[in-house]
């Protein structure tokens, strides 16, 4: 069927009888459904806390509050560059915790954000850190909740369930600040999906940067402490057995360190990658100077020998004749010359 150019044609007269408001409404509906809705981007950080639990005279009062933003990963809510907060005062405000992007898959269609927080009560003297239960709260991100693109949220946790007491001893209150950024993070648009992935990668880069800074210490992975690098002192009666143990430790150290570099290299297109990569290279150069100490007895005399803590150090090849896998050449890690 075709429309005639004759203004007196029957088809034209039918079109003229359609109300103009209905035509306009149809155009608006077509435009609306033809373009996916844009979703804002949201960020969260810890801004303060208030603790009511009784103090432990044997504890230094250090906590590591973590937030679950990705499956299997919990990110430090502590201020940038820190992995613990001193809670000896019992409360703090204006904390300025690390700022993280909230992934879109944690926000449902009703603008409800699932806030998941885990807290570790750290003990630097022993290995019996207390993992407080994972808590989850639903936070509304509706537009009317924000004032100047900012939202303050208080989340109260009674970690040990003492709900019958009038003055709970183990209550923790955390204050969060949620920021709204007018960018497209919608899962229904190509730009939104790209932004969502980019900002999530920035979260992960912050996670790796903190790992690099505290690499010699036990690091929190999935809410558990994980020791990825060791420089022990081995005391033994047999130098041969001790060398075998030291070589195994050095091999594990090397494997963990290179795996960290591989994970980091995948983020080369992420903002601030070059700064973090320089920190990683400095870490490798520093660890190449670290030694594992072996103390042993020979002819009733106590003797000591030191071997590199990383198995790709050229001294290990001199000692054992086994060449280890080196970091990729494009990482431009300066390997020292052998001294043995």
C-alpha positions, -999 to 999 in steps of 0.1 A, spaced: 0 0 0 13 34 -10 3 69 -1 -7 92 -30 9 126 -33 -26 140 -40 -37 160 -9 -73 151 -17 -66 114 -17 -85 91 7 -53 80 25 -43 116 32 -78 125 46 -75 95 69 -41 106 82 -55 142 88 -82 128 110 -56 113 135 -53 137 165 -20 156 165 -14 149 203 -16 111 196 10 115 169 33 134 193 28 108 220 37 80 196 69 98 186 79 102 223 72 66 231 93 54 201 122 77 212 119 64 248 119 27 241 144 31 213 171 43 237 180 24 269 177 43 302 210 56 316 219 45 352 241 66 374 274 54 388 278 50 426 308 49 449 311 41 486 336 47 514 338 43 552 335 76 569 334 66 606 326 40 632 314 37 668 321 6 689 305 -4 722 322 -37 729 342 -40 761 379 -36 754 404 -65 756 434 -56 777 454 -81 756 445 -65 723 460 -35 706 426 -26 693 430 -30 655 403 -39 631 402 -45 593 367 -37 580 361 -53 546 334 -48 520 323 -75 495 320 -60 460 331 -90 439 326 -128 443 355 -141 464 370 -106 471 367 -83 501 382 -49 498 397 -29 526 375 0 538 404 15 557 419 49 545 440 47 514 473 30 520 463 13 552 451 -22 560 440 -17 596 424 10 617 432 17 653 399 14 673 413 21 708 393 53 710 361 35 703 349 59 676 360 80 647 345 104 622 357 119 589 377 87 584 379 91 546 382 54 538 392 41 504 366 50 477 352 21 457 329 18 428 297 -1 435 292 -27 407 258 -25 390 250 -62 397 248 -53 434 220 -29 427 186 -43 419 158 -28 397 143 -11 428 176 8 434 184 -14 465 221 -19 471 233 -50 490 259 -37 514 281 -67 527 306 -60 554 330 -83 572 353 -73 601 385 -89 613 397 -83 648 434 -84 642 460 -98 666 496 -92 654 511 -113 682 493 -146 675 475 -162 646 441 -163 663 425 -133 645 388 -132 651 366 -132 620 334 -114 628 303 -127 609 295 -113 575 267 -87 577 244 -76 549 222 -46 547 199 -33 520 205 4 512 181 25 491 198 44 462 166 61 452 172 97 439 153 112 468 178 96 493 206 118 480 214 154 489 238 170 464 247 136 451 257 124 486 241 98 509 251 91 545 243 56 558 246 42 593 248 4 596 245 -12 630 259 -47 636 256 -68 668 283 -93 659 275 -119 686 238 -117 687 234 -104 723 200 -89 714 184 -95 749 207 -70 767 195 -34 771 231 -22 767 248 -45 741 285 -50 747 294 -61 712 276 -36 689 295 -19 660 282 10 641 297 20 608 290 51 589 293 51 551 292 78 525 278 69 491 285 93 462 264 95 430 283 103 398 262 113 367 278 90 343 264 60 324 269 27 343 238 10 329 240 -27 322 217 -21 292 240 2 272 274 -5 256 289 26 273 274 17 307 288 -19 305 322 -5 295 322 20 324 311 -7 349 339 -29 339 365 -1 339 355 11 374 355 -25 388 390 -29 374 400 3 393 387 -13 425 408 -44 419 439 -22 412 435 -6 445 433 -40 461 466 -51 444 483 -19 453 476 -25 490 489 -60 486 521 -47 471 526 -22 500 522 -48 527 536 -77 508 559 -89 536 529 -92 559 500 -115 560 474 -102 535 437 -106 537 423 -127 508 386 -136 509 384 -126 546 414 -149 555 450 -140 562 473 -153 535 511 -154 537 525 -151 502 561 -144 511 584 -159 538 620 -153 549 624 -177 578 655 -187 598 660 -224 595 677 -242 623 689 -277 615 715 -303 620 717 -311 583 727 -284 558 716 -305 529 681 -309 542 679 -272 551 690 -262 516 662 -284 502 636 -266 525 650 -232 516 649 -239 479 612 -249 482 604 -218 501 622 -196 476 603 -214 447 569 -207 463 580 -171 470 589 -166 433 557 -183 421 535 -160 442 554 -129 433 553 -135 395 516 -145 398 510 -111 414 528 -94 385 507 -113 360 474 -102 377 487 -67 378 498 -67 341 462 -75 330 452 -41 343 476 -21 322 448 0 307 434 10 341 439 45 355 470 48 377 484 15 365 518 29 357 522 41 393 513 8 408 535 -10 383 565 10 394 557 0 430 556 -36 420 590 -34 402 605 -18 433 591 -46 454 607 -73 433 641 -55 434 638 -52 472 628 -89 477 658 -100 455 680 -86 483 662 -105 510 678 -137 524 667 -169 540 690 -177 569 702 -213 576 718 -221 610 734 -255 612 761 -273 631 793 -286 616 821 -302 636 803 -290 668 804 -254 656 773 -233 649 775 -219 614 753 -197 593 746 -194 556 722 -171 537 705 -179 504 682 -157 483 645 -157 492 635 -159 455 644 -189 434 649 -169 401 679 -151 418 710 -163 398 727 -175 430 702 -204 432 714 -216 398 750 -215 410 741 -234 442 718 -261 427 724 -260 390 686 -256 384 675 -225 365 642 -211 376 616 -193 355 625 -156 353 600 -127 352 591 -117 316 618 -95 299 592 -68 291 588 -63 329 623 -48 329 632 -62 363 669 -58 370 683 -91 381 715 -90 402 746 -108 392 755 -140 410 779 -138 439 785 -175 447 
